[in-house]
Amino acid sequence: MAATPPDSFSDQLRERSEPDWTAVVRHPFTDALFDGSIPDERMRSYLVQDYQFVDDFLALLGAAVAGADRYASRLALAGSIAVVTSEENTYFQRSFDALGVAEADRVDPVLDPATVAFRDLMRETRDGGSYAEILTVLTVAEWTYLDWAKRAPSKPGSFVHAEWIELHANPDFEEWVGWLRAELDRVGADLDEQERARCLRLFQRATRCEVDFFDAHWG
Ligand SMILES: Cc1ncc(CN)c(N)n1
């Protein structure tokens, strides 16, 4: 993982997004994922909604490729696109098969309010955000997932649970999150006060979206 200096821009954004950050990383949904106790019905609805999240997330990655200020950054971002469109997509399809998800729910399900809120945030950022703002939203989505997945004490039996954890707790994903943070720190160094404040508001809003997304499938 790329080294991040202590009290970096990304660290400051995360610290100022508490208590929501910890609420995502320690969400009871993730604990139930670890011990494999999420009922199929709940896992199905979560994955169906998340597949829609991933659609907009992929478009946001595309906007980051377009908005990046250098070729090396485009290459790193394209590497993540490769994962989302291969291993991760295959995981969704195999899980949908195992959970009996109908074609309509794979392609065009009724969206939860939490999915709509996250989608709106990603679309607004994609269409009108600076490269720093796009990185901010990408970083929240990936870093929260790394942080909860890293807490997994062991592998649950079902592949639907186990592989969802593994996709977010492996050395490549850790390196990707390290890159995102370092990139946000690099770009953040050139921002003025107003632009940094906009990134903070986006970071906080995206973190809240993550809490609401898990809440929608819990309790
Ligand atoms: C809601 C959500 N947030 C983040 C991730 C990780 N890409 C995800 N799959 N879903």
The ligand as a Gaussian input file, in Angstrom:
#p B3LYP/6-31G(d) Opt

LIG

0 1
 C      -22.562000       0.800000      -1.413000
 C      -21.172000       0.340000      -1.796000
 N      -20.121000       1.106000      -1.411000
 C      -18.863000       0.691000      -1.799000
 C      -18.637000      -0.419000      -2.536000
 C      -17.269000      -0.839000      -2.883000
 N      -16.961000      -0.578000      -4.223000
 C      -19.774000      -1.150000      -2.905000
 N      -19.673000      -2.267000      -3.648000
 N      -21.056000      -0.774000      -2.520000

